[in-house]
Every structure is written in C-alpha cells, then in structure tokens.
Amino acid sequence: MGRLDGSVIEPVGADLVALAQAYALDVTVFPHSSLPVVFGLDLPPVLFVARAERGGPVVGFVGLRAKDDVLEICGLAVDPAHRRTGLGRALLKAALRSARQRGFARVALQVSTGNAAAIVLYESEGFRRAARLAGFYSPQRFPDGGDAWRMVRRARL
Ligand SMILES: CC(C)(COP(=O)(O)OP(=O)(O)OC[C@H]1O[C@@H](n2cnc3c(N)ncnc32)[C@H](O)[C@@H]1OP(=O)(O)O)[C@@H](O)C(=O)NCCC(=O)NCCS
C-alpha cells in the first residue's frame, strides 16, 4: 500500500457508523478498550478517525480527553492491514493540531513499556518519557508486567 494515498483523517461527531467501526477496531487491537472513556465529555472533537480512502471504512482512530490544561490521548490505533502507511502519525498530528487550536498547554499519554512501535512514533513527534507507571495495565494481559510510560510534550514545540 502506498503512503497516505487518498487517505482521510477527520473528526467524528454523531456518525454512528464511524463510531461503531472505531469501537470494533478498539476491542480488536487493545487488551483494554480505550474508547469508552472518551465519550460523555462535552469537549468536541474527542475522536478523529482515519479512512484509507474517502467514504471507506474506519481503519484507525485517536481518542482524546481533556484534563485541566492537558489533552490526554486515550487511544491510538490503526488496523493491522493498514499499518506502516503513515496513518498512525497522521492521527497523532491531528491530535496535536487539535490541542493547539483548543489552547491546551501539553499533550500526554500512557503507553505500555513493551510497545516499541508506538514509543518510536511518539518520540519522533516530540514526546518524552516523564514517568514509569508500575503495574499501570493488567499484568495478566501484558507479557512485560503491565508497566507504562507516561509520555508528555508541549502542545507547541
Ligand atoms: C502504533 C500504531 C498506531 C502505529 O500506526 P501506523 O499507522 O503503523 O504508524 P505510521 O505508519 O504512521 O508509522 C509512524 C512511525 O512509527 C514507527 N513505527 C510504526 N510501526 C512500527 C514498528 N512495527 N516497528 C518500529 N517502528 C514502528 C516508525 O517510526 C514509523 O515511521 P516510519 O514508517 O517513517 O519509519 C499501530 O502500530 C497500532 O495500531 N498499534 C496497536 C495499538 C497501539 O499500540 N497503539 C498505541 C498505544 S498507546
């Protein structure tokens, strides 16, 4: 697959089909679902989705929520069949753009210490490891024991 040819990143509001597709991807990709915490908050947009082509199904998402002056990334995922084409980075950049437009000072997230692919992506976009959170995830579901990195960057570098 080419890199980002014709792909689309867009905010999701009340598009129930897109929401259902994002939820389906969420439960497939993560041992713990990441999206439910995103909804019920009055701070749109809380979810951006990626489509490989305009009008096609959702193949990626990034979920967001606000905590004081920090925009938290709750979940970032791309369908395995569409990885390494730039969608993960494009979703992350959409989240960073949204943080700047909405005046957040920082953007933060938690990522499993064993998730090398995601850590490389986050570091390449300016995130730094701020703290190691022991047992943050369920150790039964994460082979490396469930530790997470808290990663943070300023919304504007
Ligand atoms: C992490 C994830 C979202 C990346 O999505 P993606 O669409 O494949 O990412 P991109 O194609 O935009 O790649 C961005 C960069 O991430 C890094 N990267 C992505 N996958 C990688 C891998 N398997 N190994 C090493 N580096 C990787 C690379 O630096 C890559 O840049 P490059 O392609 O120019 O080398 C995707 O692998 C995923 O959904 N993983 C499962 C869910 C997850 O772990 N989410 C993050 C939890 S906080």
The ligand as an ORCA input file, in Angstrom:
! r2SCAN-3c Opt
* xyz 0 1
  C       1.266      2.344     16.968
  C       0.415      2.385     15.701
  C      -0.812      3.263     15.953
  C       1.244      2.995     14.563
  O       0.398      3.132     13.447
  P       0.967      3.129     11.947
  O      -0.127      3.635     11.066
  O       1.560      1.835     11.612
  O       2.120      4.226     12.068
  P       2.823      5.015     10.885
  O       2.758      4.252      9.614
  O       2.314      6.404     10.876
  O       4.338      4.985     11.399
  C       4.838      6.037     12.171
  C       6.178      5.655     12.768
  O       6.008      4.778     13.870
  C       7.112      3.894     13.942
  N       6.624      2.525     13.793
  C       5.362      2.144     13.476
  N       5.259      0.796     13.473
  C       6.486      0.340     13.826
  C       7.015     -0.961     14.020
  N       6.265     -2.060     13.848
  N       8.305     -1.069     14.385
  C       9.073      0.023     14.571
  N       8.619      1.290     14.388
  C       7.348      1.440     14.025
  C       8.053      4.254     12.819
  O       8.968      5.204     13.299
  C       7.101      4.914     11.845
  O       7.722      5.814     10.983
  P       8.307      5.301      9.567
  O       7.242      4.446      8.935
  O       8.565      6.573      8.845
  O       9.531      4.510      9.912
  C      -0.007      0.955     15.269
  O       1.141      0.120     15.236
  C      -1.039      0.306     16.170
  O      -2.255      0.500     15.985
  N      -0.593     -0.481     17.162
  C      -1.511     -1.170     18.078
  C      -2.177     -0.181     19.004
  C      -1.158      0.605     19.803
  O      -0.171      0.062     20.262
  N      -1.440      1.907     19.988
  C      -0.632      2.794     20.792
  C      -0.944      2.556     22.208
  S      -0.729      3.976     23.232
*
